Amino acid sequence: MSASERRSPLLDLPGAVEADAPDAGVAAHYGSLVPEQRRLAAGEAFVDLSHRDVLTISGPDRLAWLHDLTTQHVRELAPGTPTSALILSPQGRVEHGFDLVDDGTTVWAHTEPGAGAALIAFLDRMRFMSRVEVSDVGADWAVVGLPGLAWELRPRAELAALPETVGAPVGLWAWEAARIAAGRPRIGHDTDDKTIPNEANLLGVAVHLDKGCYRGQETVARVHTLGRPPRRLTLLHLDGSVDRLPQAGAEVMAGERRAGRVGMSARHGELGPIALALVKRSVPITQALVVDGVAAAQEVVVDPEVGLHVRPRMRS
């Protein structure tokens, strides 16, 4: 389904301003940025995330199969329990990320806009003798964001009527502000092709630390128990006197030294302009940074010494 075919009918509401790529097709806002954030935080709004790719995995082996393939413990996943999962490379680097829920007969999952085809192709290659079927259902189903960064799936045909049945929506910028403030990375935007889960605040969220073997587990376990991540996700508090946000992917500088890369950014109603960035572990957490010409202070998301805190517990 092309981006033009996936254009949300909620963009026809008064005041709707379409988001830029990679989020084209849904509203960035409806004309009132901070009030929209407040309404979402108060539990009084929903967010149109219908630009995200949606897929289903059906068949009697679906949960056991996903359990073996992914970083998440889903073998006994209870119906209606949402979770997140990753697929890693043999070296432990994040290749795919998705949110999922099982309804008792089918796993429903969604991933980043444009990432669905590659994820479906990978899953299809890994079916072998397993009794599973993977389908792209984005033409008929859409993701709706809820307060607290929760979500649900709705028939795409119902989107236009949601303001009448659920209430007025808020734009994607409100969702992004809440997500970034919570230190929740978007795979492929706040991460890159070298990212391991330990760097990106994904342990315990999309990675279950007590499950059995999966591809890339050795790297995750080694860094978690014996070492320290080579990079760390940090929340940047950007200079509010600058009238622009940094470009995603721009270099983060510590003086004359390259310190990392910035991901997505947003204007938060209480925190001001913020962004997520992956920076080298060796960069002091008190170091002032500059990204795309904008000064930034750090707030720790991933502890640079996280591995050192695990070892004493293992000895006890």
SERO-4910 file (N, C-alpha, C, O; in steps of 0.05 Angstrom, whole numbers):
BEGIN
 pado doro    nc1    nc2    nc3   cac1   cac2   cac3    cc1    cc2    cc3    oc1    oc2    oc3
  Met    A     17    -24      0      0      0      0     18     25      0     34     28     18
  Ser    A     15     42    -20     32     66    -22     25     86     -1      4     85     11
  Ala    A     43    106      3     39    127     22     14    143     16     -1    151     34
  Ser    A      9    148    -10    -14    163    -18    -40    148    -12    -60    160     -4
  Glu    A    -40    121    -15    -63    105     -9    -68    103     21    -90     99     29
  Arg    A    -47    106     37    -49    104     66    -54    131     79    -54    132    104
  Arg    A    -59    152     64    -64    178     76    -88    176     94   -110    166     85
  Ser    A    -85    185    118   -107    182    138   -130    201    132   -125    224    125
  Pro    A   -155    192    135   -177    210    131   -178    232    153   -192    252    150
  Leu    A   -164    227    176   -164    247    197   -148    272    189   -150    292    203
  Leu    A   -133    271    167   -120    295    157   -140    315    145   -133    338    140
  Asp    A   -165    306    141   -185    324    131   -199    340    154   -216    357    148
  Leu    A   -192    335    179   -203    350    201   -193    378    201   -171    383    192
  Pro    A   -208    397    211   -199    425    212   -173    428    228   -170    416    250
  Gly    A   -154    443    217   -129    449    231   -108    428    227    -85    432    236
  Ala    A   -114    405    214    -94    384    212    -71    392    194    -75    403    172
  Val    A    -47    387    204    -22    393    189     -7    366    186      0    354    206
  Glu    A     -2    358    162     10    332    157     39    331    166     54    351    163
  Ala    A     47    309    178     75    305    187     93    301    163     85    292    141
  Asp    A    118    307    166    139    302    146    148    273    147    142    259    167
  Ala    A    162    264    127    174    237    127    192    235    151    206    254    158
  Pro    A    193    212    164    182    186    156    153    182    164    142    160    163
  Asp    A    139    203    173    113    200    185     91    213    168     69    220    178
  Ala    A     96    216    142     76    227    124     51    209    124     53    185    127
  Gly    A     29    222    120      4    206    119    -14    210    143    -37    203    143
  Val    A     -3    221    165    -18    227    189    -12    255    198      6    268    188
  Ala    A    -28    265    217    -26    293    225     -3    296    246     -1    281    265
  Ala    A     14    316    241     34    323    261     21    338    284     28    333    307
  His    A      1    354    278    -14    368    299    -40    379    286    -44    379    262
  Tyr    A    -58    388    304    -83    400    295    -85    429    303   -107    440    306
  Gly    A    -62    442    306    -62    470    310    -56    480    338    -54    504    343
  Ser    A    -54    461    358    -49    470    386    -30    451    399    -39    432    413
  Leu    A     -4    455    396     16    436    404     16    429    434     12    405    441
  Val    A     19    448    451     20    443    480     -7    432    491     -7    413    506
  Pro    A    -29    445    484    -55    434    493    -59    405    484    -71    389    499
  Glu    A    -50    398    461    -53    370    452    -36    351    469    -46    329    476
  Gln    A    -12    359    476      4    343    494    -10    340    521    -10    318    533
  Arg    A    -21    361    531    -35    359    557    -59    341    556    -64    326    575
  Arg    A    -74    342    535    -97    325    532    -89    296    531   -102    279    543
  Leu    A    -67    290    517    -58    262    515    -48    253    543    -55    230    551
  Ala    A    -33    270    557    -24    262    583    -46    258    603    -44    242    622
  Ala    A    -68    273    599    -91    271    617   -110    247    610   -130    243    624
  Gly    A   -103    232    589   -119    210    581   -144    217    566   -164    202    567
  Glu    A   -144    240    553   -168    250    540   -166    251    510   -181    265    497
  Ala    A   -147    236    498   -144    237    469   -132    212    458   -122    195    474
  Phe    A   -133    209    432   -119    187    418   -101    199    397   -104    222    390
  Val    A    -83    183    386    -64    192    366    -67    174    341    -68    150    343
  Asp    A    -68    186    318    -70    172    293    -42    162    285    -24    177    278
  Leu    A    -38    135    287    -12    122    280    -17    104    256     -3     84    253
  Ser    A    -36    111    239    -44     93    217    -24     91    195    -28     76    176
  His    A     -2    107    196     19    104    176     37     81    182     54     74    165
  Arg    A     35     68    206     52     46    213     44     20    198     20     17    191
  Asp    A     63      3    193     58    -22    178     47    -43    198     57    -45    220
  Val    A     27    -58    189     13    -77    206     15   -105    193     11   -107    169
  Leu    A     20   -125    209     21   -153    199      9   -172    219      6   -165    242
  Thr    A      1   -195    209     -9   -216    227      8   -241    224     19   -247    202
  Ile    A      9   -257    245     22   -283    245      2   -303    257     -5   -301    281
  Ser    A     -8   -320    241    -28   -340    250    -17   -368    248      5   -373    237
  Gly    A    -32   -387    259    -24   -414    259    -17   -424    287    -11   -408    305
  Pro    A    -20   -451    292    -16   -461    319     12   -459    331     15   -460    355
  Asp    A     32   -455    314     60   -453    324     69   -425    327     92   -420    333
  Arg    A     51   -405    324     60   -377    322     76   -367    346     97   -355    342
  Leu    A     66   -373    370     80   -363    394    106   -377    399    126   -364    405
  Ala    A    107   -403    397    132   -418    400    153   -410    380    176   -407    386
  Trp    A    144   -406    355    161   -397    333    173   -369    338    197   -365    335
  Leu    A    156   -350    346    165   -323    352    183   -323    376    203   -308    378
  His    A    177   -340    395    194   -343    419    223   -350    412    242   -339    423
  Asp    A    226   -369    393    252   -378    385    267   -357    368    291   -356    368
  Leu    A    252   -341    353    264   -322    334    272   -296    347    291   -284    338
  Thr    A    257   -287    366    259   -260    376    272   -258    404    278   -278    417
  Thr    A    276   -234    413    287   -228    439    267   -230    462    275   -227    485
  Gln    A    242   -233    455    221   -232    475    210   -260    483    210   -278    467
  His    A    202   -262    508    190   -287    518    160   -286    512    145   -273    526
  Val    A    152   -301    491    124   -300    483    112   -328    481     89   -330    473
  Arg    A    126   -348    489    115   -376    486     89   -379    501     70   -392    490
  Glu    A     86   -367    524     61   -369    540     48   -341    542     34   -336    561
  Leu    A     51   -325    521     39   -298    522      9   -300    524     -4   -312    508
  Ala    A     -2   -287    545    -31   -287    549    -45   -270    528    -35   -249    521
  Pro    A    -68   -279    518    -83   -263    499    -89   -235    510    -96   -232    534
  Gly    A    -86   -215    493    -92   -188    501    -69   -174    515    -73   -151    524
  Thr    A    -46   -186    517    -23   -174    531     -3   -163    511     11   -178    498
  Pro    A     -1   -136    508     17   -125    488     46   -126    498     51   -125    522
  Thr    A     65   -129    479     93   -129    486    108   -120    462     97   -114    441
  Ser    A    135   -119    464    152   -111    442    173   -132    438    180   -147    457
  Ala    A    184   -134    414    204   -154    408    224   -144    387    217   -126    372
  Leu    A    247   -156    387    268   -149    367    277   -175    353    274   -197    364
  Ile    A    287   -171    329    302   -192    315    330   -181    311    334   -159    300
  Leu    A    350   -196    321    378   -187    320    394   -202    299    386   -223    289
  Ser    A    416   -190    291    435   -204    274    451   -223    291    449   -222    316
  Pro    A    467   -241    279    483   -259    295    503   -244    313    511   -255    333
  Gln    A    509   -219    306    527   -203    322    512   -187    344    525   -171    358
  Gly    A    486   -191    346    470   -177    366    460   -150    359    450   -136    376
  Arg    A    463   -142    334    453   -116    325    424   -117    318    414   -137    307
  Val    A    410    -95    324    381    -95    319    375    -93    289    384    -74    276
  Glu    A    361   -113    279    353   -113    251    323   -105    247    316    -91    229
  His    A    306   -115    265    277   -109    264    267   -105    292    276   -117    311
  Gly    A    247    -88    294    233    -84    319    203    -81    314    195    -69    294
  Phe    A    187    -92    332    158    -90    328    144    -94    354    154   -106    373
  Asp    A    120    -83    356    101    -86    378     81   -107    370     74   -109    347
  Leu    A     72   -123    390     54   -145    383     34   -151    406     39   -143    429
  Val    A     13   -164    398     -7   -174    417    -19   -199    405    -23   -200    380
  Asp    A    -26   -218    421    -39   -243    411    -68   -243    420    -74   -235    443
  Asp    A    -86   -250    402   -115   -250    409   -125   -278    416   -150   -282    418
  Gly    A   -107   -298    418   -115   -325    423   -114   -343    399   -112   -367    401
  Thr    A   -115   -331    375   -112   -346    350    -92   -334    331    -81   -347    313
  Thr    A    -87   -308    334    -70   -293    316    -53   -273    331    -63   -260    349
  Val    A    -28   -270    323    -11   -248    333    -14   -224    314    -11   -227    289
  Trp    A    -21   -201    325    -22   -176    310      2   -160    317      9   -157    341
  Ala    A     16   -149    297     41   -135    302     42   -110    284     30   -109    263
  His    A     57    -90    294     61    -66    277     90    -57    280    102    -61    301
  Thr    A    100    -44    259    127    -35    258    129     -8    244    108      3    237
  Glu    A    153      2    241    157     29    230    146     31    202    146     11    187
  Pro    A    137     55    194    128     59    166    150     51    146    173     61    148
  Gly    A    143     33    128    162     25    108    180      1    116    194    -10     99
  Ala    A    178     -7    141    195    -29    151    180    -56    149    193    -77    153
  Gly    A    154    -56    144    139    -80    145    147   -101    124    148   -125    130
  Ala    A    153    -92     99    159   -111     78    184   -127     84    184   -151     80
  Ala    A    205   -114     95    229   -128    101    225   -148    125    236   -170    125
  Leu    A    209   -139    144    203   -157    167    187   -181    158    194   -204    166
  Ile    A    167   -177    141    151   -200    131    168   -219    114    166   -243    117
  Ala    A    186   -207     98    203   -224     81    222   -241     99    226   -265     93
  Phe    A    233   -230    120    250   -245    138    234   -267    152    243   -290    152
  Leu    A    211   -261    162    194   -281    176    186   -303    157    186   -327    165
  Asp    A    180   -296    133    172   -317    113    196   -336    108    192   -361    105
  Arg    A    220   -325    107    243   -343    102    249   -361    126    261   -382    122
  Met    A    239   -354    149    245   -370    173    223   -389    181    224   -401    202
  Arg    A    203   -393    164    180   -410    172    188   -440    172    180   -454    191
  Phe    A    203   -449    153    211   -477    150    187   -495    153    168   -493    138
  Met    A    187   -513    173    165   -532    177    145   -522    198    126   -536    204
  Ser    A    148   -498    208    130   -487    228    103   -481    216    101   -472    193
  Arg    A     82   -486    231     55   -482    222     47   -453    228     32   -447    247
  Val    A     56   -435    211     51   -406    214     46   -394    187     55   -404    167
  Glu    A     32   -372    187     28   -357    163     30   -327    169     18   -317    188
  Val    A     46   -313    154     51   -285    158     37   -269    136     40   -275    112
  Ser    A     22   -248    144      7   -232    125     10   -203    130     11   -194    153
  Asp    A     11   -187    108     10   -158    110    -19   -150    110    -34   -154     91
  Val    A    -28   -137    132    -56   -129    134    -59    -98    137    -80    -89    146
  Gly    A    -38    -84    130    -39    -55    133    -59    -41    116    -67    -18    122
  Ala    A    -68    -54     95    -89    -41     78   -116    -40     93   -133    -24     86
  Asp    A   -119    -58    112   -145    -60    125   -145    -53    155   -166    -48    167
  Trp    A   -122    -51    167   -120    -46    196   -100    -24    201    -81    -19    186
  Ala    A   -106     -9    222    -90     15    229    -84     16    259   -100      6    275
  Val    A    -62     28    266    -53     31    294    -64     57    305    -63     78    291
  Val    A    -75     56    329    -84     80    343    -69     82    369    -68     63    385
  Gly    A    -56    105    374    -41    109    398    -59    119    421    -78    134    416
  Leu    A    -54    109    445    -70    116    468    -52    128    490    -28    127    488
  Pro    A    -64    141    510    -48    153    531    -29    132    544    -36    109    545
  Gly    A     -6    142    554     13    124    566     29    108    546     41     88    553
  Leu    A     30    117    520     44    103    499     33     75    494     47     58    484
  Ala    A      8     71    501     -6     46    494    -17     48    466    -15     69    453
  Trp    A    -28     26    456    -38     26    428    -59      4    425    -61    -14    442
  Glu    A    -74      6    404    -93    -14    396    -95    -14    366    -87      5    352
  Leu    A   -106    -36    355   -111    -37    326   -141    -34    320   -158    -45    334
  Arg    A   -146    -19    299   -174    -14    291   -176    -19    261   -157    -15    246
  Pro    A   -200    -28    251   -203    -29    222   -199     -2    210   -209     19    220
  Arg    A   -184     -1    188   -178     25    175   -203     39    167   -204     64    167
  Ala    A   -224     24    160   -249     37    152   -262     53    174   -280     69    169
  Glu    A   -254     48    200   -266     62    222   -252     88    230   -261    103    247
  Leu    A   -229     94    217   -213    117    225   -229    143    224   -228    159    243
  Ala    A   -243    147    202   -257    173    199   -278    178    221   -284    201    227
  Ala    A   -289    156    232   -310    159    252   -299    161    280   -315    166    299
  Leu    A   -273    157    285   -263    156    312   -268    182    327   -273    181    351
  Pro    A   -266    206    315   -271    231    330   -300    231    341   -304    244    362
  Glu    A   -319    217    329   -346    217    339   -350    196    361   -366    200    379
  Thr    A   -335    174    359   -338    153    379   -318    153    402   -324    144    424
  Val    A   -294    165    397   -273    164    417   -267    193    427   -262    196    451
  Gly    A   -268    212    410   -261    240    417   -241    251    398   -231    237    381
  Ala    A   -236    277    400   -218    290    381   -190    279    384   -180    276    406
  Pro    A   -176    274    361   -149    265    363   -129    287    368   -135    311    366
  Val    A   -105    279    376    -82    298    378    -62    288    358    -62    265    349
  Gly    A    -43    306    351    -24    299    330     -1    282    339      3    278    363
  Leu    A     14    272    319     37    255    325     58    269    341     73    256    356
  Trp    A     60    295    339     80    310    355     76    307    385     95    306    400
  Ala    A     51    304    393     45    300    421     55    273    430     67    270    452
  Trp    A     51    253    414     60    225    419     91    225    420    102    213    438
  Glu    A    104    237    401    133    237    399    145    251    423    166    243    434
  Ala    A    133    273    432    143    287    456    143    269    480    162    268    496
  Ala    A    120    254    484    118    236    507    137    213    504    150    204    523
  Arg    A    140    202    480    158    179    475    187    186    480    201    172    494
  Ile    A    196    209    470    224    217    473    230    223    503    251    215    513
  Ala    A    211    236    516    215    242    545    217    217    561    231    216    581
  Ala    A    204    195    552    204    170    566    229    153    559    233    131    570
  Gly    A    245    163    541    269    148    533    264    123    517    278    103    519
  Arg    A    242    123    501    234    101    485    243    105    456    231    121    442
  Pro    A    263     91    446    273     95    419    255     83    397    242     63    402
  Arg    A    255     96    374    243     85    350    265     70    334    285     82    328
  Ile    A    260     45    328    280     29    314    284     40    286    265     44    271
  Gly    A    309     45    279    316     55    253    317     85    252    326     97    232
  His    A    308     99    273    308    128    273    325    138    297    341    156    293
  Asp    A    320    127    320    337    134    343    360    113    346    377    116    363
  Thr    A    359     92    329    380     72    328    391     71    300    380     83    281
  Asp    A    414     57    297    426     53    270    432     24    267    425      7    283
  Asp    A    446     17    245    451    -11    238    472    -24    256    477    -48    253
  Lys    A    484     -9    274    504    -20    292    494    -23    321    507    -33    338
  Thr    A    469    -14    325    458    -13    352    453    -41    363    442    -58    350
  Ile    A    463    -45    388    455    -69    403    435    -61    424    435    -37    433
  Pro    A    417    -79    433    396    -71    452    406    -58    477    392    -40    488
  Asn    A    429    -66    487    440    -55    512    444    -25    511    442    -12    531
  Glu    A    450    -15    487    456     13    484    431     30    484    432     54    491
  Ala    A    408     18    477    385     34    469    361     32    489    338     37    481
  Asn    A    366     24    514    345     23    534    323      3    526    299      8    531
  Leu    A    331    -19    514    312    -39    505    312    -65    522    295    -82    518
  Leu    A    331    -67    541    330    -90    559    307    -88    578    301    -67    589
  Gly    A    292   -110    580    268   -110    597    244    -98    584    222   -100    595
  Val    A    247    -86    561    225    -74    546    219    -92    522    197   -103    519
  Ala    A    239    -95    504    236   -112    481    254   -137    483    253   -154    466
  Val    A    271   -138    504    289   -160    508    284   -173    535    285   -159    556
  His    A    277   -199    536    272   -213    561    299   -226    569    310   -242    553
  Leu    A    309   -219    592    336   -228    600    337   -256    611    358   -267    616
  Asp    A    314   -269    615    314   -296    626    303   -317    608    297   -339    616
  Lys    A    301   -311    582    290   -331    563    313   -347    551    336   -341    556
  Gly    A    306   -367    535    325   -384    523    340   -371    499    338   -347    496
  Cys    A    353   -387    484    371   -378    463    356   -365    440    334   -373    433
  Tyr    A    368   -344    429    358   -331    404    382   -320    390    403   -316    402
  Arg    A    379   -314    365    402   -303    350    411   -277    361    395   -259    366
  Gly    A    437   -274    366    448   -249    377    449   -248    408    458   -229    419
  Gln    A    438   -270    421    436   -269    450    464   -267    464    467   -255    484
  Glu    A    484   -280    452    510   -281    464    521   -252    469    532   -246    490
  Thr    A    517   -235    449    527   -207    452    511   -193    474    523   -179    490
  Val    A    485   -196    473    468   -182    493    476   -191    521    479   -174    539
  Ala    A    478   -217    526    485   -228    552    513   -219    561    517   -212    584
  Arg    A    532   -220    543    559   -213    550    562   -184    559    574   -178    579
  Val    A    550   -166    543    551   -138    550    536   -133    576    544   -116    592
  His    A    513   -146    580    497   -142    604    511   -151    629    509   -138    650
  Thr    A    525   -174    628    535   -185    653    565   -180    657    574   -181    680
  Leu    A    580   -175    636    609   -173    639    620   -146    630    641   -138    640
  Gly    A    607   -133    613    619   -109    601    602    -85    604    584    -83    621
  Arg    A    607    -65    588    592    -40    587    586    -34    558    602    -40    540
  Pro    A    562    -23    552    555    -18    524    574      2    511    581     22    524
  Pro    A    582     -2    486    600     17    473    588     44    469    602     64    468
  Arg    A    561     46    467    547     71    466    524     71    486    518     50    497
  Arg    A    511     93    489    489     95    508    468    115    498    475    136    487
  Leu    A    443    108    501    422    126    494    420    148    515    421    142    539
  Thr    A    418    173    507    416    195    526    393    214    516    388    216    493
  Leu    A    380    226    536    360    246    530    374    274    529    387    282    549
  Leu    A    372    287    507    384    314    504    364    335    510    342    335    499
  His    A    371    354    528    355    378    532    368    400    515    390    409    521
  Leu    A    354    408    494    366    426    474    362    455    482    343    462    496
  Asp    A    380    472    472    378    501    477    352    512    465    348    511    441
  Gly    A    335    521    483    309    531    474    309    557    461    289    566    450
  Ser    A    332    571    461    333    597    447    337    594    417    334    614    402
  Val    A    343    570    408    346    565    379    319    557    368    305    540    379
  Asp    A    311    569    346    284    565    335    281    541    317    263    541    300
  Arg    A    298    521    319    296    497    302    305    473    318    320    476    338
  Leu    A    296    450    309    305    425    321    327    413    304    327    417    280
  Pro    A    345    397    315    367    385    299    356    365    279    336    352    284
  Gln    A    371    362    257    364    342    237    370    314    248    392    309    258
  Ala    A    351    296    245    356    268    253    380    257    238    382    260    214
  Gly    A    397    244    253    422    233    241    446    251    243    468    243    236
  Ala    A    442    276    252    464    295    253    484    286    274    477    273    294
  Glu    A    509    294    271    530    287    290    526    302    316    518    326    316
  Val    A    532    288    338    533    301    364    563    306    370    579    287    369
  Met    A    569    330    378    597    338    382    602    344    411    586    357    425
  Ala    A    625    334    421    635    342    448    660    358    443    682    346    441
  Gly    A    658    384    442    680    401    434    686    396    405    669    398    388
  Glu    A    711    389    399    719    382    371    717    353    365    723    344    342
  Arg    A    707    337    384    707    308    380    678    299    374    659    308    387
  Arg    A    676    280    355    650    269    349    642    250    371    657    232    378
  Ala    A    618    255    383    610    239    406    588    219    399    583    201    415
  Gly    A    574    222    376    552    204    370    534    216    349    542    233    333
  Arg    A    508    206    349    489    216    330    462    221    344    455    207    363
  Val    A    447    240    334    421    247    345    400    232    329    403    227    305
  Gly    A    378    225    343    355    213    330    333    233    327    337    254    316
  Met    A    309    225    336    285    242    333    285    264    355    296    260    376
  Ser    A    272    286    350    269    307    369    241    317    370    225    312    352
  Ala    A    234    333    390    207    343    394    208    367    412    227    372    426
  Arg    A    186    382    412    182    405    430    163    396    452    139    392    446
  His    A    173    393    476    157    383    498    145    406    513    159    426    518
  Gly    A    120    404    521    106    427    534    119    435    560    117    458    568
  Glu    A    131    416    575    143    422    601    174    422    599    187    439    612
  Leu    A    186    404    584    215    401    583    228    419    563    252    422    563
  Gly    A    212    430    544    223    445    522    233    427    500    224    404    499
  Pro    A    250    436    483    260    419    461    278    397    471    296    401    486
  Ile    A    272    372    462    286    349    471    292    331    447    279    333    426
  Ala    A    311    313    451    318    293    430    330    269    443    340    270    466
  Leu    A    331    247    429    346    223    437    371    221    420    370    227    396
  Ala    A    392    213    432    417    210    418    433    185    428    431    178    452
  Leu    A    447    173    411    466    152    418    494    164    419    504    174    399
  Val    A    506    164    442    533    176    445    552    155    456    544    135    468
  Lys    A    577    159    452    598    140    461    597    138    492    593    158    506
  Arg    A    602    114    502    601    110    531    622    127    545    618    135    567
  Ser    A    645    133    531    666    148    543    660    177    547    675    191    561
  Val    A    639    187    535    632    215    539    620    219    567    600    206    574
  Pro    A    632    237    583    622    241    610    593    250    610    584    265    592
  Ile    A    577    241    629    549    248    629    544    278    635    522    288    630
  Thr    A    564    291    645    562    320    650    572    337    627    571    361    628
  Gln    A    582    324    606    594    338    583    572    353    568    552    342    560
  Ala    A    577    379    564    559    395    546    564    386    518    587    382    509
  Leu    A    543    384    502    544    374    475    533    395    456    518    413    464
  Val    A    539    391    430    528    408    409    519    389    387    534    372    378
  Val    A    494    393    378    483    376    357    471    394    335    452    409    341
  Asp    A    481    392    311    471    408    289    470    438    296    451    452    288
  Gly    A    490    447    310    492    475    318    476    483    342    475    506    349
  Val    A    463    463    355    446    469    378    459    458    404    466    434    404
  Ala    A    463    474    424    475    465    449    455    447    463    431    450    462
  Ala    A    467    427    478    450    407    491    463    397    516    487    394    518
  Ala    A    446    393    537    454    380    562    443    352    562    422    346    550
  Gln    A    456    334    577    448    306    577    432    299    602    436    310    624
  Glu    A    413    281    598    399    267    620    403    237    615    395    227    594
  Val    A    413    223    635    420    194    631    395    178    626    375    180    640
  Val    A    396    161    604    376    141    599    388    114    604    378     97    619
  Val    A    411    108    590    426     84    594    451     91    610    467    107    601
  Asp    A    454     78    633    478     82    650    503     73    636    504     50    628
  Pro    A    523     89    633    548     81    619    562     58    634    579     44    622
  Glu    A    557     55    659    570     34    675    551     11    682    555     -2    702
  Val    A    530      7    666    510    -12    673    520    -40    678    510    -54    696
  Gly    A    540    -49    663    551    -76    667    564    -79    694    564   -101    705
  Leu    A    575    -58    705    589    -60    731    569    -65    753    577    -75    774
  His    A    544    -57    750    524    -61    771    513    -89    771    501    -98    791
  Val    A    516   -104    749    505   -131    747    524   -151    760    514   -169    773
  Arg    A    550   -147    757    569   -167    767    568   -172    797    569   -196    805
  Pro    A    565   -152    814    563   -158    843    539   -175    849    540   -192    867
  Arg    A    517   -171    835    493   -187    841    498   -216    833    487   -235    845
  Met    A    514   -220    811    519   -248    802    536   -263    822    534   -287    824
  Arg    A    553   -249    837    572   -262    856    558   -270    882    567   -288    896
  Ser    A    535   -257    888    522   -263    913    508   -290    914    496   -297    934
***
